[in-house]
Amino acid sequence: MSEMKHLDQYLKLRKGRYYYVRRVPNCYRDVDSRTLIKLVLDTGSREVARGRQDGFSEADEQLWVSLRAFDSSFAVHPALGRYEAAKARALARGFMYYLSRS
């Protein structure tokens, strides 16, 4: 039963529709001003909702990692911070980011 709960950890069912509901972890509160994320998944199917939940969850994790990388790297060197943030955003969107050596 705990495995099923884990699969649906960010899903809420209300009036036949699933929602993605997640609190921003305390360790990311300094880089993300939201406290609660709530998105309608536009489905009544648990299987479809799980797939969408996984996508939103992964996107949130990547966003927080990129914000943290930008925040910490920017203090060391502005150009390096912008570069690392751009790489993290590109990876979060599914792109490979690399420098070409011409």
Secondary structure, 3 states (H helix, E strand, C coil): CHHHHHHCCCEEEECCEEEEEEECCHHHCCCCCCCEEEEECCCCCHHHHHHHHHHHHHHHHHHHHHHHHHHHHHHHCHHHHHHHHHHHHHHHCCCCCCCCCC
